[in-house]
Amino acid sequence: MADTGIKREQKWFLSAMVLALLFTICSFSAVPQSSRNVVENAQPAGQVSSRPNILLIVADDLGYTDLGVYGSEIDTPNLDALAREGQMFSQFYSSSMCSPTRAMLLSGMDNHRAGVGNLYAKLADNQKGQIGYEGYLRNGVVSLPELLQAAGYHTYITGKWHLGDSEEHSPAARGFEKSYVLTESGAGHFSNMQSLSGPGLAIYRENGKKLDSLPADFYSTRFYASKMIDYIDQGLDDTKPFFAYLAFTAVHFPLQAPEASIEKYNGKYDQGYDVLHAQRFQRLKELGIIPADTEASPPLPAEKPWDQLSEQERKVSAKSMEIYAAMIDDLDRHFGRVIDYLKDVDEYDNTLVFFMSDNGAEGHRLDDGLVPLQEWSHQCCDNSYGNMGRPDSYVMLGPNWARAAVGPFRMFKGFTTEGGIRVPAFIRYPAVIQGDGIRKEVLTVMDVMPTLLEFAKVSHPVTEFNGHKVLPLQGRSLVKLLSNRAVSVSDREFSTGWELLGKRAYRKGDWKIVWQPDQKKWEPWVDGIKTEQWQLYNLAVDLAEMHDLSARYPQKLSELIALWEQYVQENGVILPDWISEY
């Protein structure tokens, strides 16, 4: 354990003196020349007096309303406390699915530029072999950990990677000093390495090397938190700050948790998903996160109201939500252990904490369209009521509980409507950021990297890194905004696009267009929702995206379609020649 009497500021001053001397010695070459320039050209981040540690937490498939500070009844005191001490975001956007979001997070650019234009397993024939569709961070990207490592940071990751399965594309090859990760989109949460989609074991890697087994007491959330504490502690005695990327695999399906965790929520959701949606929706209004007159997206017409389910259907459905809540509770509790550790070693207040979810809640269901997963869930697992949530079970949340988790928004993970791409997020760094409550500016996951780089006083190389030409950042640094030295992050109206699996959207200011491909599995759609054509919404008055204004404002529709087409050209978007069942 490090000496808690030595402050990080003192250690960093000594480190800076040593580094300055070493960089003047010609024979010293710890990193390539282009990487050393990252340090030499570092610019100060506003009034920041020293370089902070950085703790980046990403939850997997966590819904907009799933934390207490966003209206949830689930116990999340640790995350809630940090959010209240920092600044929460009410309009923070991710991609609609996990790996594209992670590519954007670690590159500061659109996922189509970064190499994850689509999920690798879902590539259409016309996307295979194309630039931007490699399925991993391509060489034209310099990653956040690569820059921070070159600038003198320790760099650690535990949890989900999902940016390449091979050692060549593992975290160890992209700037992480220490890593223990699941490389795939998901897996079971216990030691049996349960695969998400078929026979064989899920792929885990430690420091790049593939693992044949996991510790006998492995439970993903607990293990990733403990491993991160170990990593930080091992490097704490030297003078380097750390970048710790804690990428929990909770609450990605299959839903699994220790029995004691599930028992805590026994009976909590017997009132059903319709009541829970109404409660969380009302709570969002009371917290001032959404306007009091907000309209909510209605249930999908094909779904049964809770009171029309049989007793057995209600019992099984409620149990799935109990497991989901237990996983979120565990995520908060084990994250709290990381925070307690940082307090014990006197590093808490010098650690910038950024938290986000990678997309909206998962609302797909095994018994409706996901044929390979459905078949595998019956082959691999015992999904009887008494076994739900255990290591050999395979449970998904479904669209009705997911509707409660996304609040007023339409649809969920996988969709470019607000329910799929608007996520909970907050930042805490008391040295610069005051606890100002809820920020309502429109921000995206691409903004995280430039923001963290500026706080760390690290420059982006712009054109070249380690012998590779690199693309410039597309995200915007939020340092001035967060430190209250700017009223907005840009002089122009916010404008950006999304595309994944043929689902499309573009937003400029309050206006947004959405294109939903024809997917029979979701029919009948809610009244007014049309497929295979652009629809226009004004989010200032229609967060649920229920009132198409394309006929009323054809010029605005044309303006946004033109911007969408420009987005496609600038980012190398290749629309798929087939539509995935997802």
C-alpha positions as CSV (number, residue, x, y, z in Angstrom):
1,M,0.0,0.0,0.0
2,A,1.3,3.5,-0.9
3,D,2.3,6.0,1.8
4,T,-0.9,8.0,2.4
5,G,1.1,10.9,3.8
6,I,2.5,11.8,0.4
7,K,0.1,13.8,-1.7
8,R,-0.2,13.2,-5.4
9,E,0.6,16.8,-6.2
10,Q,4.0,16.5,-4.5
11,K,4.8,13.3,-6.2
12,W,3.8,14.7,-9.6
13,F,6.0,17.7,-9.2
14,L,9.0,15.5,-8.5
15,S,8.0,13.3,-11.5
16,A,7.8,16.3,-13.8
17,M,11.3,17.5,-12.9
18,V,12.7,14.0,-13.5
19,L,10.9,13.7,-16.9
20,A,12.1,17.1,-18.0
21,L,15.7,16.1,-17.3
22,L,15.3,12.7,-19.0
23,F,13.8,14.2,-22.2
24,T,16.9,16.3,-22.7
25,I,19.2,13.3,-22.9
26,C,19.5,12.2,-26.5
27,S,20.3,8.6,-25.6
28,F,17.0,8.2,-23.7
29,S,14.2,6.7,-25.7
30,A,11.4,5.3,-23.5
31,V,8.7,6.0,-26.2
32,P,8.8,6.8,-29.9
33,Q,9.5,10.4,-30.9
34,S,5.9,11.0,-32.0
35,S,4.7,9.8,-28.6
36,R,7.2,12.0,-26.7
37,N,5.8,15.0,-28.5
38,V,2.5,14.3,-26.9
39,V,4.1,15.1,-23.6
40,E,6.2,17.9,-24.8
41,N,3.3,19.7,-26.5
42,A,0.9,19.2,-23.6
43,Q,-1.3,22.2,-23.0
44,P,-2.7,23.3,-19.6
45,A,-6.3,22.5,-18.9
46,G,-7.7,25.8,-17.7
47,Q,-6.9,26.2,-14.0
48,V,-6.0,22.6,-13.2
49,S,-2.9,22.7,-11.0
50,S,-1.8,19.1,-11.5
51,R,-2.6,16.1,-13.6
52,P,-5.4,14.1,-12.1
53,N,-5.9,10.4,-11.9
54,I,-8.7,9.4,-14.2
55,L,-11.3,6.7,-13.3
56,L,-13.6,6.0,-16.3
57,I,-16.6,3.7,-15.5
58,V,-18.8,2.3,-18.2
59,A,-21.9,0.2,-17.3
60,D,-23.2,-2.2,-19.9
61,D,-26.8,-1.8,-21.1
62,L,-27.8,0.4,-18.1
63,G,-31.0,2.3,-18.7
64,Y,-31.5,6.0,-18.4
65,T,-33.6,5.7,-15.2
66,D,-31.6,2.9,-13.5
67,L,-29.7,5.0,-11.0
68,G,-31.3,6.7,-8.0
69,V,-30.3,10.1,-9.2
70,Y,-32.1,9.4,-12.4
71,G,-35.3,8.2,-10.8
72,S,-34.7,4.6,-9.8
73,E,-35.8,2.7,-6.7
74,I,-32.7,0.5,-6.9
75,D,-30.1,1.2,-4.1
76,T,-27.2,3.0,-5.8
77,P,-25.9,5.3,-3.0
78,N,-22.2,5.4,-4.1
79,L,-22.9,6.4,-7.7
80,D,-25.7,8.8,-6.6
81,A,-23.3,10.5,-4.2
82,L,-20.6,11.1,-6.8
83,A,-23.2,12.4,-9.3
84,R,-24.5,14.9,-6.8
85,E,-21.0,16.0,-6.0
86,G,-20.3,16.6,-9.7
87,Q,-22.3,17.4,-12.7
88,M,-25.0,15.1,-14.2
89,F,-25.9,15.2,-17.9
90,S,-29.5,14.9,-19.1
91,Q,-28.7,14.9,-22.8
92,F,-25.7,12.7,-23.2
93,Y,-25.5,10.5,-26.3
94,S,-23.8,7.2,-27.0
95,S,-24.1,4.9,-30.0
96,S,-27.1,2.5,-30.0
97,M,-24.9,-0.5,-29.2
98,C,-21.9,-1.4,-27.1
99,S,-18.8,-1.8,-29.3
100,P,-19.5,1.3,-31.5
101,T,-19.8,3.3,-28.3
102,R,-16.6,2.0,-26.9
103,A,-14.8,2.8,-30.2
104,M,-16.1,6.4,-30.0
105,L,-15.2,6.6,-26.3
106,L,-11.5,5.6,-26.9
107,S,-11.0,7.4,-30.2
108,G,-13.0,10.7,-29.8
109,M,-14.5,10.1,-33.3
110,D,-17.4,8.6,-35.0
111,N,-17.5,4.8,-34.8
112,H,-17.5,4.5,-38.6
113,R,-14.2,6.3,-38.8
114,A,-12.8,4.4,-35.8
115,G,-13.2,0.9,-37.3
116,V,-16.5,-0.3,-35.8
117,G,-19.0,0.9,-38.4
118,N,-21.1,-2.2,-37.5
119,L,-20.9,-5.1,-35.0
120,Y,-18.4,-7.5,-36.5
121,A,-20.7,-10.4,-36.1
122,K,-23.5,-8.5,-37.9
123,L,-21.5,-7.2,-40.9
124,A,-23.5,-7.2,-44.2
125,D,-21.7,-8.6,-47.3
126,N,-21.2,-5.1,-48.7
127,Q,-19.5,-3.9,-45.5
128,K,-17.0,-6.8,-45.2
129,G,-13.4,-5.8,-45.8
130,Q,-14.2,-2.1,-46.0
131,I,-12.4,0.7,-44.2
132,G,-14.2,1.6,-41.1
133,Y,-15.7,-1.9,-40.7
134,E,-12.6,-3.8,-39.3
135,G,-14.3,-4.6,-36.0
136,Y,-11.5,-3.2,-34.0
137,L,-9.7,0.1,-33.5
138,R,-7.9,0.6,-36.8
139,N,-4.4,2.1,-37.2
140,G,-5.9,5.4,-38.2
141,V,-7.0,5.8,-34.6
142,V,-4.7,6.8,-31.7
143,S,-6.5,5.7,-28.6
144,L,-7.0,7.5,-25.3
145,P,-4.8,5.0,-23.3
146,E,-2.0,5.2,-25.9
147,L,-1.8,8.9,-25.5
148,L,-2.1,8.8,-21.7
149,Q,0.5,6.1,-21.5
150,A,2.9,8.0,-23.7
151,A,2.4,11.1,-21.5
152,G,3.4,9.2,-18.3
153,Y,0.2,7.7,-17.0
154,H,-0.3,4.2,-15.7
155,T,-3.1,2.7,-17.8
156,Y,-5.4,-0.1,-16.6
157,I,-8.5,-1.8,-17.8
158,T,-10.8,-4.4,-16.3
159,G,-14.1,-5.6,-17.7
160,K,-15.4,-5.5,-21.2
161,W,-13.2,-4.7,-24.2
162,H,-15.3,-5.6,-27.3
163,L,-12.9,-3.9,-29.7
164,G,-11.1,-7.0,-31.1
165,D,-10.8,-10.6,-29.9
166,S,-7.2,-11.3,-30.9
167,E,-4.1,-10.5,-29.0
168,E,-3.1,-8.2,-31.8
169,H,-6.1,-6.0,-31.1
170,S,-6.4,-6.5,-27.4
171,P,-6.0,-3.8,-24.8
172,A,-2.4,-4.8,-24.3
173,A,-1.7,-3.7,-28.0
174,R,-3.6,-0.4,-27.6
175,G,-2.0,1.3,-24.7
176,F,-3.1,-0.5,-21.6
177,E,-0.2,-1.4,-19.2
178,K,-2.4,-4.0,-17.4
179,S,-5.6,-5.6,-18.5
180,Y,-8.0,-8.3,-17.6
181,V,-10.9,-8.3,-20.0
182,L,-13.8,-10.1,-21.7
183,T,-13.1,-9.5,-25.3
184,E,-16.6,-10.3,-26.6
185,S,-20.0,-8.5,-26.4
186,G,-21.2,-10.5,-23.4
187,A,-20.9,-13.7,-21.4
188,G,-22.1,-15.3,-18.2
189,H,-21.1,-13.5,-15.1
190,F,-19.5,-16.4,-13.1
191,S,-16.5,-18.6,-13.4
192,N,-17.9,-21.1,-16.0
193,M,-17.0,-18.8,-18.9
194,Q,-20.5,-19.2,-20.3
195,S,-20.7,-18.2,-23.9
196,L,-23.2,-15.7,-25.1
197,S,-24.2,-17.3,-28.4
198,G,-23.1,-20.9,-28.8
199,P,-20.8,-23.8,-27.7
200,G,-17.3,-23.0,-26.5
201,L,-16.0,-20.8,-23.8
202,A,-16.2,-17.0,-23.8
203,I,-12.9,-15.3,-24.6
204,Y,-11.0,-13.6,-21.7
205,R,-7.5,-12.1,-21.9
206,E,-5.1,-11.0,-19.2
207,N,-2.4,-8.6,-20.5
208,G,-3.1,-9.8,-24.0
209,K,-2.9,-13.6,-23.3
210,K,-5.9,-15.8,-23.7
211,L,-7.2,-17.4,-20.5
212,D,-8.2,-21.0,-20.2
213,S,-10.1,-20.6,-16.9
214,L,-11.3,-18.0,-14.4
215,P,-10.9,-17.9,-10.6
216,A,-13.3,-20.3,-8.9
217,D,-15.0,-17.4,-7.0
218,F,-15.3,-15.2,-10.1
219,Y,-18.3,-12.9,-10.2
220,S,-17.8,-10.3,-12.9
221,T,-18.7,-7.1,-11.0
222,R,-16.9,-8.0,-7.8
223,F,-13.8,-9.4,-9.7
224,Y,-13.3,-6.4,-12.0
225,A,-13.5,-4.0,-9.1
226,S,-11.0,-6.0,-7.0
227,K,-8.6,-6.4,-9.9
228,M,-8.7,-2.7,-10.6
229,I,-7.9,-1.9,-7.0
230,D,-5.0,-4.3,-7.2
231,Y,-3.7,-2.6,-10.4
232,I,-3.9,0.9,-8.9
233,D,-2.3,-0.2,-5.7
234,Q,0.7,-1.9,-7.5
235,G,1.6,1.4,-9.2
236,L,0.8,3.8,-6.4
237,D,4.2,4.1,-4.9
238,D,5.8,5.7,-8.0
239,T,5.1,9.2,-9.3
240,K,2.7,8.5,-12.1
241,P,-1.0,9.3,-12.1
242,F,-3.3,6.5,-13.4
243,F,-5.9,6.1,-16.0
244,A,-8.3,3.3,-14.8
245,Y,-11.0,2.1,-17.2
246,L,-13.5,0.0,-15.2
247,A,-15.8,-1.4,-17.9
248,F,-18.4,-3.5,-16.0
249,T,-20.2,-6.2,-17.9
250,A,-23.3,-5.7,-15.8
251,V,-26.1,-5.5,-16.7
252,H,-25.6,-7.2,-20.0
253,F,-27.6,-10.4,-20.5
254,P,-27.6,-13.2,-19.4
255,L,-28.9,-11.7,-16.2
256,Q,-27.1,-13.4,-13.3
257,A,-26.2,-12.4,-9.7
258,P,-25.4,-14.1,-6.4
259,E,-28.5,-15.4,-4.7
260,A,-28.1,-13.1,-1.7
261,S,-28.1,-10.1,-4.0
262,I,-31.3,-11.2,-5.7
263,E,-33.0,-12.0,-2.4
264,K,-32.7,-8.3,-1.4
265,Y,-35.2,-7.5,-4.2
266,N,-37.6,-10.4,-3.7
267,G,-41.1,-9.1,-4.2
268,K,-39.9,-5.6,-5.1
269,Y,-41.5,-5.7,-8.6
270,D,-44.7,-7.6,-8.0
271,Q,-46.6,-4.5,-9.0
272,G,-45.3,-4.9,-12.5
273,Y,-43.7,-3.0,-15.3
274,D,-46.5,-0.6,-16.0
275,V,-46.5,0.7,-12.5
276,L,-42.7,0.9,-12.4
277,H,-42.6,2.9,-15.6
278,A,-45.1,5.4,-14.2
279,Q,-43.2,5.8,-11.0
280,R,-39.8,6.4,-12.6
281,F,-41.4,8.7,-15.2
282,Q,-42.9,10.8,-12.5
283,R,-39.6,10.8,-10.6
284,L,-37.7,12.2,-13.6
285,K,-40.1,15.1,-13.7
286,E,-39.7,15.7,-9.9
287,L,-35.9,15.7,-10.2
288,G,-36.1,18.3,-13.0
289,I,-34.4,16.0,-15.5
290,I,-37.3,16.2,-18.0
291,P,-40.0,18.9,-18.3
292,A,-43.1,18.4,-16.3
293,D,-45.3,18.3,-19.4
294,T,-43.3,15.5,-21.1
295,E,-45.2,12.8,-22.9
296,A,-44.0,9.2,-22.5
297,S,-43.7,6.7,-25.3
298,P,-46.5,4.2,-25.0
299,P,-46.0,0.4,-24.7
300,L,-45.5,-1.6,-27.8
301,P,-48.9,-2.7,-29.1
302,A,-48.0,-6.4,-29.2
303,E,-47.0,-6.4,-25.5
304,K,-49.5,-7.4,-22.8
305,P,-50.3,-5.0,-19.9
306,W,-49.2,-6.4,-16.6
307,D,-52.7,-7.1,-15.4
308,Q,-53.3,-9.4,-18.5
309,L,-50.5,-11.7,-17.7
310,S,-51.1,-15.0,-16.0
311,E,-49.9,-15.5,-12.4
312,Q,-47.0,-17.6,-13.6
313,E,-46.1,-15.1,-16.3
314,R,-46.0,-12.3,-13.7
315,K,-43.9,-14.4,-11.3
316,V,-41.3,-15.2,-13.9
317,S,-41.2,-11.6,-15.3
318,A,-40.9,-10.0,-11.9
319,K,-38.0,-12.4,-11.1
320,S,-36.1,-11.2,-14.2
321,M,-36.4,-7.6,-13.0
322,E,-35.3,-8.6,-9.5
323,I,-32.1,-10.1,-11.0
324,Y,-31.5,-7.0,-13.0
325,A,-31.9,-4.8,-10.0
326,A,-29.5,-7.0,-8.0
327,M,-26.9,-6.6,-10.7
328,I,-27.1,-2.8,-10.6
329,D,-27.1,-2.8,-6.8
330,D,-23.9,-5.0,-6.9
331,L,-22.3,-2.7,-9.5
332,D,-22.8,0.3,-7.2
333,R,-21.6,-1.6,-4.1
334,H,-18.4,-2.9,-5.7
335,F,-17.7,0.4,-7.4
336,G,-18.1,1.8,-3.9
337,R,-15.2,-0.4,-2.8
338,V,-13.0,1.3,-5.4
339,I,-14.0,4.7,-4.1
340,D,-13.3,3.7,-0.5
341,Y,-9.9,2.5,-1.5
342,L,-9.1,5.8,-3.2
343,K,-10.1,7.6,0.0
344,D,-8.0,5.3,2.1
345,V,-4.9,6.1,0.0
346,D,-5.7,9.8,-0.1
347,E,-6.3,9.9,-3.9
348,Y,-10.0,10.4,-4.0
349,D,-10.2,14.2,-4.5
350,N,-7.4,14.1,-7.1
351,T,-9.2,11.5,-9.2
352,L,-11.5,12.6,-12.0
353,V,-14.4,10.2,-12.2
354,F,-16.5,9.9,-15.3
355,F,-19.4,7.5,-15.4
356,M,-21.7,6.5,-18.3
357,S,-23.7,3.7,-19.8
358,D,-22.8,2.4,-23.3
359,N,-26.3,2.5,-24.7
360,G,-30.0,2.2,-23.7
361,A,-31.4,-0.7,-21.7
362,E,-31.7,-4.1,-23.5
363,G,-35.3,-4.6,-24.6
364,H,-35.0,-7.5,-27.0
365,R,-36.5,-10.8,-26.0
366,L,-35.3,-14.4,-26.5
367,D,-38.7,-15.7,-27.6
368,D,-39.2,-13.1,-30.4
369,G,-36.7,-13.1,-33.3
370,L,-33.3,-13.8,-31.7
371,V,-33.2,-17.3,-33.1
372,P,-29.6,-18.3,-32.4
373,L,-29.7,-16.9,-28.9
374,Q,-33.0,-18.5,-28.2
375,E,-31.8,-21.9,-29.3
376,W,-28.5,-21.6,-27.4
377,S,-30.3,-20.5,-24.2
378,H,-32.2,-23.8,-24.2
379,Q,-29.1,-25.9,-24.9
380,C,-26.8,-24.3,-22.4
381,C,-29.0,-23.6,-19.5
382,D,-31.6,-24.4,-16.9
383,N,-34.1,-21.5,-17.1
384,S,-36.6,-22.8,-14.6
385,Y,-38.0,-20.3,-12.2
386,G,-35.9,-21.6,-9.2
387,N,-32.7,-21.5,-11.3
388,M,-33.1,-18.0,-12.7
389,G,-30.1,-15.8,-12.1
390,R,-27.7,-18.7,-11.4
391,P,-24.5,-19.4,-13.4
392,D,-26.2,-21.9,-15.7
393,S,-29.2,-19.8,-16.5
394,Y,-29.9,-17.5,-19.4
395,V,-32.3,-14.6,-18.8
396,M,-33.1,-11.4,-20.6
397,L,-35.0,-8.3,-19.4
398,G,-37.5,-7.9,-22.2
399,P,-39.2,-4.8,-23.7
400,N,-41.6,-3.9,-20.9
401,W,-39.1,-3.6,-18.1
402,A,-36.7,-2.0,-20.6
403,R,-39.4,0.6,-21.3
404,A,-39.4,1.5,-17.5
405,A,-35.6,1.7,-17.7
406,V,-35.5,4.2,-20.5
407,G,-38.2,6.5,-19.1
408,P,-40.1,8.7,-21.6
409,F,-38.1,7.6,-24.6
410,R,-39.0,5.3,-27.5
411,M,-37.5,1.9,-27.9
412,F,-34.2,0.8,-26.4
413,K,-30.7,-0.6,-27.2
414,G,-30.2,-1.2,-30.9
415,F,-32.4,1.7,-32.0
416,T,-31.4,5.3,-32.9
417,T,-34.5,6.7,-31.2
418,E,-33.8,8.4,-27.8
419,G,-34.3,5.2,-25.8
420,G,-31.3,3.5,-27.6
421,I,-28.8,6.4,-27.5
422,R,-29.6,8.8,-24.6
423,V,-27.8,7.5,-21.5
424,P,-27.1,8.4,-17.9
425,A,-23.7,10.1,-17.4
426,F,-21.9,12.3,-14.9
427,I,-18.5,13.7,-14.0
428,R,-16.8,14.5,-10.7
429,Y,-13.6,16.4,-10.2
430,P,-13.8,18.9,-7.3
431,A,-10.5,20.6,-8.1
432,V,-12.2,22.2,-11.1
433,I,-15.8,21.1,-11.4
434,Q,-18.4,22.4,-9.0
435,G,-21.4,20.3,-8.1
436,D,-23.8,22.2,-10.3
437,G,-26.5,19.6,-10.5
438,I,-27.9,18.8,-14.0
439,R,-26.4,20.0,-17.2
440,K,-28.8,20.1,-20.1
441,E,-26.4,20.8,-23.0
442,V,-26.3,18.2,-25.7
443,L,-23.1,16.1,-25.4
444,T,-21.8,12.9,-26.9
445,V,-19.4,10.1,-26.0
446,M,-17.0,11.5,-28.5
447,D,-16.5,14.5,-26.2
448,V,-15.1,12.3,-23.4
449,M,-11.6,11.7,-24.9
450,P,-10.7,15.4,-25.7
451,T,-12.1,16.4,-22.3
452,L,-9.9,13.9,-20.4
453,L,-6.9,14.7,-22.5
454,E,-7.2,18.4,-21.7
455,F,-7.6,17.7,-18.0
456,A,-4.5,15.5,-18.2
457,K,-2.6,18.2,-20.1
458,V,-2.0,15.9,-23.1
459,S,-2.1,17.0,-26.7
460,H,-3.6,14.9,-29.5
461,P,-1.0,14.4,-32.3
462,V,-3.6,15.2,-35.0
463,T,-1.6,13.7,-37.9
464,E,0.8,11.0,-36.8
465,F,1.4,8.6,-33.9
466,N,3.9,5.8,-33.7
467,G,4.5,5.8,-37.4
468,H,0.8,5.8,-38.4
469,K,-1.2,8.6,-39.9
470,V,-4.1,9.3,-37.6
471,L,-7.4,11.1,-38.0
472,P,-8.3,14.2,-36.0
473,L,-10.6,14.2,-33.0
474,Q,-14.3,14.9,-33.8
475,G,-15.4,15.3,-30.2
476,R,-15.1,18.6,-28.3
477,S,-13.4,19.3,-25.0
478,L,-15.9,20.2,-22.3
479,V,-13.3,21.6,-19.8
480,K,-14.4,25.2,-20.2
481,L,-18.1,24.3,-20.0
482,L,-17.6,22.1,-16.9
483,S,-15.4,24.7,-15.1
484,N,-18.1,27.4,-15.8
485,R,-15.7,29.4,-18.1
486,A,-18.0,29.1,-21.1
487,V,-21.8,29.2,-21.5
488,S,-21.7,26.6,-24.2
489,V,-19.4,24.1,-25.8
490,S,-19.7,25.5,-29.3
491,D,-20.8,28.7,-31.1
492,R,-22.8,26.6,-33.6
493,E,-25.9,24.5,-33.0
494,F,-25.1,20.9,-32.0
495,S,-25.3,18.6,-34.9
496,T,-24.5,14.9,-35.3
497,G,-25.7,11.6,-36.8
498,W,-26.0,8.0,-36.0
499,E,-26.2,4.7,-38.0
500,L,-26.1,1.1,-37.0
501,L,-27.7,-2.0,-38.5
502,G,-29.4,0.3,-41.0
503,K,-31.2,2.3,-38.3
504,R,-30.4,6.0,-38.8
505,A,-30.8,9.3,-37.2
506,Y,-29.6,12.9,-37.3
507,R,-30.0,15.7,-34.8
508,K,-29.4,19.4,-35.2
509,G,-30.4,21.6,-32.3
510,D,-33.8,20.4,-31.1
511,W,-34.7,18.8,-34.5
512,K,-34.1,15.1,-35.2
513,I,-34.9,12.8,-38.1
514,V,-35.2,9.0,-37.7
515,W,-35.2,6.2,-40.2
516,Q,-36.4,2.8,-39.0
517,P,-35.9,-0.1,-41.3
518,D,-38.8,-2.6,-41.8
519,Q,-38.5,-5.2,-39.0
520,K,-41.6,-7.4,-38.9
521,K,-40.8,-8.7,-35.4
522,W,-41.8,-5.3,-33.9
523,E,-45.1,-5.1,-35.7
524,P,-47.6,-3.7,-35.1
525,W,-45.8,-0.4,-34.4
526,V,-47.2,2.3,-32.2
527,D,-49.6,4.6,-34.1
528,G,-47.8,7.1,-36.2
529,I,-44.5,5.2,-36.5
530,K,-43.6,4.5,-40.1
531,T,-40.7,2.4,-41.4
532,E,-38.5,2.8,-44.5
533,Q,-38.9,6.6,-44.5
534,W,-37.6,9.6,-42.7
535,Q,-39.6,11.0,-39.8
536,L,-39.1,14.4,-38.2
537,Y,-39.4,15.3,-34.5
538,N,-38.9,18.3,-32.3
539,L,-37.3,17.0,-29.1
540,A,-38.0,20.3,-27.3
541,V,-41.6,19.3,-27.1
542,D,-41.6,15.6,-28.1
543,L,-38.9,13.5,-26.2
544,A,-40.9,10.4,-27.0
545,E,-40.5,11.0,-30.7
546,M,-44.2,10.2,-31.3
547,H,-45.3,13.2,-33.4
548,D,-44.0,13.2,-37.0
549,L,-43.7,16.8,-38.3
550,S,-42.2,16.0,-41.7
551,A,-45.4,17.0,-43.6
552,R,-45.7,20.2,-41.6
553,Y,-42.1,21.3,-41.9
554,P,-40.8,19.9,-45.2
555,Q,-37.9,22.4,-45.5
556,K,-36.6,21.4,-42.1
557,L,-36.9,17.7,-43.1
558,S,-34.9,18.4,-46.3
559,E,-32.3,20.4,-44.3
560,L,-31.6,17.5,-41.9
561,I,-31.6,14.9,-44.7
562,A,-28.9,16.9,-46.5
563,L,-26.9,17.0,-43.3
564,W,-27.4,13.2,-42.9
565,E,-26.1,12.7,-46.4
566,Q,-23.1,14.9,-45.6
567,Y,-22.5,12.8,-42.4
568,V,-22.5,9.6,-44.5
569,Q,-19.9,11.0,-46.8
570,E,-17.6,12.5,-44.1
571,N,-17.6,9.3,-42.0
572,G,-17.6,6.6,-44.6
573,V,-20.9,5.1,-43.7
574,I,-21.9,2.0,-45.7
575,L,-25.6,1.2,-45.3
576,P,-26.0,-2.6,-45.0
577,D,-27.5,-4.5,-47.9
578,W,-29.5,-6.6,-45.4
579,I,-31.3,-5.9,-42.2
580,S,-30.2,-7.9,-39.1
581,E,-32.9,-9.5,-37.0
582,Y,-31.6,-7.4,-34.1
